[in-house]
């Protein structure tokens, strides 16, 4: 009976979301109605995409404090991963290299005070093919964790708000650890501090972002409330930090990273007619990680009044980027559908540029 009920749980929300998505699609007469050939829409709902290790599926949340879904990129088939057990909703869902899913979500949710749940999220690991609920890892996580694409290893941030007995007011700390399994139960091992905000010469709130390929010796991170927000990297061996943006009047947040490690995608409010407007007026660009500060624009969603593009993530082979659409006024991280951006390699530079292919008559946009 439980398997039958689980199958119904998997199918019913997909059908309903398809119906309600038609209304949303009609509402969003912005960039989604004027997509260039190298961008196509994958879903009519959802946020915070992440690529599966094999690059065939994308994991995403239905909404903030929602369920985790995955979509098969070629077929478009949806699968609900967190519908078989009660929970209070999730704020992050990321693939581990073994196919399990790292979840971040608070044990309770109060609609009158949603910020508490976002600030007191707990990390856990779910086997998406099993029957058991996720296994807690025993730590809180502020905003998004970072997941290694090479091994069972993660980084995450904790704050004074979460651990007032461990951290002074106004401070935050990035930590890293391995995930090991004892009789099929995951736990953290070899945990250590990567960076403490008190070690920086300025005040800020940290957020871990991405391990930098190909050797994962560096971790990108954000410095909220310092120069609005800057894109930094920290050497995991030495603790040395590098400011890759150095733009005191702009919002710059690294989200996702290219597989050669030469570039990171960033959310930034530059060139939107409202310099210094912050995260409400961002678009997706890419930033060279060579210290030059060189950037190139990838999306132009904020050229449509009231819209923005956010939360990019690049597939491990560098051929595609997934990202989401949002509206001005949406809380940070909220998405209104997942989009697929086709990329191709440049033989001259060895970096990635947008594909300029022209669609054929039968082109359905599938990779």
N, C-alpha and C positions, 0 to 999 in steps of 0.2 A: 504493500500500500504506500509506503514511504517513497518508493521509487516512482510510482505513478503520480503521487502528489508533487514530487520534485520535477517531473517532466512537465506537469501543468504549470508549475511556477516558472519554468524556463520559457514556456511558449506564450503564455497569456500576456505578460508585460510587453513582449516584443510586438505582438499584434496591436495592443492598445497604443503603444508609443508610435507605431507607424501611422495610426489614425490621427492622433493628436499632433504628430509631426507635420501633417499636411497644413494644419492651421499655422504652425510656427513658420513653415516655409513661405506661406503667403504673407506672413507678417514681415519677414526679413527680406524686404525688397531693397537690399543694399548690395554689398559686394558678392553675395552668394548668387545673385541674379546676373552677374556680369563677370563670370570667371574666365580667365585666360585659358588657353588649351592645356597648359601644364598643371592646372589645379582642378581637382574635382571634389565634390562633396561626398563623403562616405556615410555620414549619419545626420539625422535631423535633430539630434539631441546629443548631449554629452560633453565631457571636458576631461582634460589632463590625460592625453594619449600617451601610450608607451608601447614600443615595438617588442614583439616576442623574440626570443633568441634566434629562431629560424627565419624571422622577417615575414612570416606569412599572416600573422594576426596582430591586431592592435588591441591592447587593453585600455579601458577608459572607465570613468565614473559616469553614471547617469546624471548626477548633479552633486553639488557639495552636500555632504551628509547623505549620500545616496548609495546605490549598489554598484558593484564592479561588473562590467560587461567586457566581452571580447568580441571582435568582429573579424571574420575571415576576409582579408582584403580582396581576394579574387572573386569569391562567390557573394560576398555581402552578408553571409549568414551570421546572425547574432547569437551569442550564448551568455546567459546570466550566470555568474559565478558565485554570487553571495546570496542567493534566494532560498537556500535550503536550511537556514537557521536564523533565529532572531538576532538583530543587531541594531545599533543606534545610528548607523550610517557612517560612511567613510569619507575621508578628505584626500587620500592618496591610495593608489594601487599601482605597483611596479613589479615587473617580472624579475625573478631571480634566474640565474643561469641554469638551474635544474628544472625550470618550468613551473616551480611553485611561485606564489604571489605574495609579495610583501605588502601588507595592508597597514594603513594608519587611520585610526578612528577612535573616538572617545567611547567609554562604556555606556554613557548616558547622553541624551540630547534633550535640551529644553528649548522649544521654539521661541520662548520669550528672551532667552539669553544664548543665542547660537554661538557667539564668540567664545564662550567657555569651552565648548566641545572642540572647537578648532585649536584652542590653545592648550588643551589637555588630551591630545590624541595619544594613543598607545600603539606601539608597533606589534604586529603579529604576522604569522606566516600561515598561508592557506594552501593546501593541496587541492587544486581545482578539480581533480579527478576522483577525489575521495569523498567520503560521507561525513567526515568529522568537521566541526567548526574550526576556525583558525587557532593556532597555538600562540599565546602571548609570549613576547620576548623579554618582558619585564622592564621596559623603559618607556618613558614618554618621549615624544618627538615634536619639535616646533617646526611647523610648515613641512617642506618636503625633504625626505631622506634621499640620499644618493646611493645607487646600486652599481656595483662593479659588473661589467659585461664579460669579464674573464673568469671570475671565481666567486664563491659564496662569501661576499664581503660587502659591507654597507658603511655609510657615514650618515650622521644625523646631528641635529642641533637640539640642545636643551637650553632653557632660559631660567632666570630667577623666578619668573611667574610660575613655572612648573616645579622648580626645586628651590624654594626660598631658604631651605636649611643648608643647601650646598653652594649656592651662588649668591653674591651680593646683588642688591637691587640695581637694575639697569645693565646687567651683564648677561652674556650668552656664551655658549661653548660648543664647538664642533667635536664630535667623538667618532671613532671608527671601531669596527669589530668584525670578526669572522662569524658566520653562521655555521654551526656544526650540528649534527644530528646524533642524538642518543636514543637508540631503539625507535627510530623514525620520528622522534620529537625534536624540533629545532630549538636551539638556544644560542645565546651570544657567547663568544669566547675571545680572549686576547683583546679585550676592550681597552682603549687608551684615548687620551685627549689629543686631538689634532691641533686645535687652536682655541685660545681663550680670548674673548674680546678685550680683556684687560691687558693683553700683551701688545695690542695695537696702539699707535700714538694718537688715536682719535676714538671718540665714542660712536658705537653703532650696534645694531642687532644683526647677528650673523645668520645666514641660511646656507646649508650645504647644497650643492647643485649637481656637478658631474665629475666623475673620475676621468681624467684626460687620457685618451688613447695615444699611442698604442701600448705604453708600458704602465699606465695608471700610477705614475709617480707624483702626479699633481692632482689636486682637487679644486675645481672652480667653486666660488661662493659669492654671495651677495653681501653688501654692507648697507643695510637699510638705515636711513637717517644720517648717513655720512655722504655729503655731496649729493643729496637726494637718494641715490643708490648707485653704486659702482660695481663693475664686474672684476673680481679679484681671482687670483689663484694662490694656493699654498702648497709648497713643496712638502710632501708627506715625510720625507726623511729629515730635512733640516728645519722645517717650520718657517722658512723664508716666504714672505708674501709678495705678490706682484699686482699692482693696479694696472689692468689692461685697458681701461677706458679713460680715466683721468678727465672726466667731464663734470665739473662741479654743479652745473646748472641743469643737467639732464638726468632722466631716469634711465638707468642701464641695468638690466638684470640678465645674467646668463641662464639660459634654459636649453638643455640639450647640448650636444657637441658632435662635431664631425669625426668620422672614424679615423682619419689620419692625424687628428689632434692639432691640425694647423689652424682650425677655426672653431669657434663656438657660436651657436645661434644666441641672439639676445633679444629681449623685449626693450624697446626704447621709444621715447616720445620725440625724437629729433625729426625735423623737417615735416611737422604736421601743422604748421601755422600757429601753434600755441606752445612755443618753446618753454620748457620748464613746467608743463602742465601735469606731468606725473603719469602714473600707471593707467589712468583713464583714457589716455590718448596715444597708446603705444601701437607699434606695428613690429613685424618680425624682420630683423636684419641679421647679418652675420659679422662677427668680429674676428680679425686676425689675432692669433695668440703669439705674435712675434714681438710684441712691445711697441709696434708702430702706431697702434690705435686705428688702423685702417678698418673701415666698415663698408658693407655693401647691402643695399636694400633687397629684401626677398619678397615681401608682400606689400600691398598697397590698400589694405582694407580701411585704414583710417583716413583715406582720401574721400571716403563716403561718409558724410556727416552722421555722427552717432554710432559709428562702428569702429572696431579694432580687431586685430589678430594677435593671438597670444599662445603661450605654452607650446613652442615648437620642440620637436624631437626628431632626430635624423636616424634612419635605419642603418644598421651596422655595415651594410655594403655601400652606403653613401648614395644610393639611387633615388631614395624617396625621403621626404620629410612629412610628418604629420603635425597638424596644428589645429587650433580651434578658433571659431569666431565668437566675439562677444560684443556687447553694446556698451556705450559710454554710460556710466552709472552702475554697471554690474560690479559686485564685489570682486576683488582680485581672485583669479582662478576660475570664476564662473564661465562656462562655455555654452554655446548654442549650436553645437554640432562640430563633428570632426571632419577635417579636410585633408586631402592627400596632394602633396606638391611633388612633381616629378623633377629630378635633378639628373645631371649627367657630368661625367668627368671632362676636364679640360686637359688635353695632352700637353699643351704649352706650359701650363703652370702647375699641373698636378693637383689643382684644387677643384672645387665643384662649382658649377654655374647652372642657372636655370635652363631646363631643356626648352628648345624652341620648335619642337616637332609640331607638325600640323596633323590634326586628327583626320582619319579616314572616314568614309561614309559609315562603316560598321564599327568605328572606334567606340568602345564602351569605357575607356579609361583605365581598364584593369592592367596592373603591372604584369 
